[in-house]
Amino acid sequence: MPQDPSLDLLASALGRLQQNFAALPALPEPTPGSIRKMAAVLERAAERMADNLPYFHPLYAGQMLKPPHPVARVAYAMAMWLNPNNHALDGGRASSVMELESVREIAAMFGWQNHLGHLTSSGTFANLEALWIAGQLAPGKRIVASDQAHYTHARISGVLRLDFTSVAADDRGRMDIAALERELKKGDVGTVVVTLGTTATGSVDPLDRVLDLSREYGFRIHVDAAYGGYFRLIASSLDTAARSAFDAIGEADSIVVDPHKHGLQPYGCGCILLRDPALGRFYKHDSPYTYFTSGELHLGEISLECSRAGAAAVALWATQQLLPLVPHGEFAAALDQSRSAARKFYAFIEEDCRFVAPFPPELDIVVWAVKSVSIEESSRKATTVFQRAAQLDLHLALVQVPAAFFPPATWPNRPDNCEAMVTCLRSVLMKPEHLEWIEILLQKLDQATEESS
């Protein structure tokens, strides 16, 4: 890994920050001995960190891991010299304002001007807040999501003691509308979770059609766009079904998006948005010590979490200042590159007689199986290709998806209504550099497949 030029930017930013506090009495500097001890510890830490895959490199195309933008790294590190806490203005005066500004820009991406929102430590916690609000508004009512939704929705519902039901997905991994309506007819559904970008296949649930049902059956809609939310900026370039879903996102009751995925941020940085600002009434509480210095709104009064890293807000603010969240901008162009890479990857899979893909990518995730006589043999071969590809420095992922996603002729002996799962290969092409590297990735995949046969 070459020397990162952003280290010079960090030194400059820290110098500017320290100037602001130059009038304070000086503090003791570390002794030469303590510096040597820290250097030795950091050397060992660097050695330990070598036991990782190269998540930052385009040859890593497995899980949802995307390096932070250099400006986010620098801004986060610079802010850590103060270590602000965005639970209250006392602990994070500047970073709290930067959080509110950044969240306002994310909300505007979805067409919301008036909203309630804040950053969280993760998408999971953001989804927990959304379902907590759902339970407050519709106590005793069920939460419903697709069986391809993130597994944490069922877990979160259990934590909140809300009844949860999963409904079937269609043959493209999207929520099956007929299956959903069967649940709605029972009359006890309070909230439907709609996923725009499932973690397994990147499938986009038909939000527009769920909205039609909400007008008839009267339930809330929570959109889990933790992975796919930023694709709202390039919705016009998506296929018709996905475009219709993203075009309708502003009509949802709540939205979760993860800046630490496509938003170029360090972990953890999630975001929860509620369309109705009046829902802040559910967060109200009294604190004997946290809020005595200001009468203004504190982020701690509109969130379930207490201490939260103010550095995350500073990093997000800096990134969005550099790369505004607007259609046709530089940030949106990078998303387009990721999607183009996925389409090229899929075209290769589609034309190769050794593979079979269940459906084209809706976003930037490609899933495919290795052709074989049985589901079991196909799963075994996928694992072998995965292992050989890693030896060639191409890092993919394995994912289990329903065999029913594939055409019936894929495995001739597959019984009708088969509920078996097949182990597939998956590539998450979320780095814009993947487009430039796509031929190298495909060459390595070809070699790994040949050497595994």
Secondary structure, DSSP 8 states (H G I E B T S, - for coil): ----THHHHHHHHHHHHHHTTTTS-------HHHHHHHHHHHHHHHHHHTSS--TTSTTB-SSS-----HHHHHHHHHHHTT--BTTSTTT-HHHHHHHHHHHHHHHHHTT-SS-EEEEES-HHHHHHHHHHHHHHHSTT-EEEEETTS-THHHHHHHHTT--EEEE-B-TTSSB-HHHHHHHHTTS-EEEEEEEBS-TTT--B--HHHHHHHHHHH--EEEEE-TTTGGGGGGGGGS-HHHHHHHHTGGGSSEEEE-TTTTT---S--EEEEES-GGGGGGG----SSSSTT--S--GGGG-S--S-BHHHHHHHHHHHHHS-S-TTSHHHHHHHHHHHHHHHHHHHHHH-TTEE-SS--SSSEEEEEE--SSHHHHHHHHHHHHHHHHHTT-B-EEEEEEGGGS-GGGSTT--TT---EEEEEEEE--STTHHHHHHHHHHHHHHHHHHH-
